[in-house]
Amino acid sequence: MFMNIEHIYFAEERNNASERKKLVCYHQTKRPVQSLQTQKTLQIMLQQDEEILVANLSKMNRYMLRRAKKEPYEVIVKENPSDQELLEFQQFYNAFAKIKNTDRVQKFHMQTLKLLREKGALVYTKLQNDKGEALCYRLYIVDEDIVFNLYTGTAVWIKDRPDLKQQIRFANRYLLWENIMMFRSKGYARYDFGAVTNKEEINEFKVGFGGQEVEVYYGYLTDSKLGKLILRLRDLKFKIIK
């Protein structure tokens, strides 16, 4: 049994007849729809005065961002990254994921990134030092007024190297703040960190940059008989696993 799943981000409404015939996975949908699940996410309203954005930073983040300016960082931003650059990101992220025991970027995810690139909806950002060593990546989905943080990975395996200890300490925060300012300057209205998690330290990190809770909706919808059958089998599988 095979059916393609279409992923749609930030949908305002569902009124396309051809879309209803597919099995669609909705992410970060703004309007509630029956059978979609509620999810809390953390967002920053970007078009506030910069002074307010800075004031919303935690005291620790303000200190670390000041300190980060002393490091030999270079930020690379690309809206059309090459296949080779995406492959380098995949290798970097999977090394990070292995250490952090989280999901890796698989072939399917790479295909999704390339599709997003083709639609002009992918922004690739990388932080490296003056020797060209990658320290951190952040990849985003962009759509009209919103920026969604899709992947974040840091070079945690080099934190014990004396020559890079300070650089890696500030890298993630520095790249995040530079990206927030960049997207603000491009006119985006909201920066979405992604869902509130069950890991308090991750939520605290996002709140420390001014993230505020917002409700969005996600899940699968379909009007096709095959799609409904696949969803029933999927629900049954998860019930058995539980």
Disulfide bonds with the S-S distance in Angstrom:
none
